[in-house]
């Protein structure tokens, strides 16, 4: 039996063009290192300043791929609430995110729909911008995600499986 949706976003309240609330994160060395640690990424460019700067020629240690993916996932699920379920997420890292940067995630709903099983979804374009301590803005990562949303208070995309889990394939 599906868990009722008491706190999440419902499909009927989402429209193409909707702008998601921004998520801002002040990136610290701890943010970078813990993200690498959590994903078991032992590559030194994510925790060793000297290696990153002298051997790799970058400005500092920087966020790894799984860390960026996790921040984007958090951004999306903060918007949807507990019953939003990410179906697909593709992203492209364009620039590095370093300690001292202010990372801002912004998103827009680009399309919505339902499939033959009644599963509802929203397609969202996400941009992760990093602002350096000097005030320079750069697009660090772009992402397209498809997120399943409940159709009503009694629907829960997390309860769907098999043939019932096909949000806009």
Secondary structure as UniProt FT lines:
FT   HELIX           11..13
FT   TURN            16..17
FT   STRAND          23..26
FT   HELIX           29..38
FT   TURN            39..40
FT   HELIX           44..46
FT   HELIX           49..50
FT   HELIX           51..55
FT   HELIX           65..80
FT   TURN            82..83
FT   STRAND          85..93
FT   TURN            99..100
FT   STRAND          102..114
FT   TURN            116..117
FT   STRAND          120..131
FT   TURN            133..134
FT   STRAND          137..150
FT   TURN            153..154
FT   HELIX           157..159
FT   HELIX           162..164
FT   TURN            167..168
//
